[in-house]
Amino acid sequence: LSPVCLGSLRRAASAFIPGIRPGEQTSKYIDKVMTRLTLAGALYITFICLVPEFMTMAWQTPFYFGGTSILIIVVVIMDFMAQVQTHLMSHQYDSVLKKANLKGYGR
């Protein structure tokens, strides 16, 4: 989606970004934020993919994982951590609901 399209959709929905005027300023702001996020993501992917090469050059040892493999491992670990946190939060809410002794809970 283009920033201009997002800006017009926000205006049509009567939504706004606090501190940013509707219209062209909103489009410029969205474009700036999207550019920064894209740059940060590209730098992260570049770093992760080049780490094995730097390790091989620094220690002259074979490294059997490529950059893509490391990237996949990092994403899987991040997803696993998010699922564990969600599971822990659901158990905390369960204990709160049991302590509150709400009518109809657990039926």
Secondary structure, 3 states (H helix, E strand, C coil): CCHHHHHHHHHHCCCCCCCCCCCHHHHHHHHHHHHHHHHHHHHHHHHHHHHHHHHHHHHCCCCCCCHHHHHHHHHHHHHHHHHHHHHHHHHHHHHHHHHHCCCCCCC
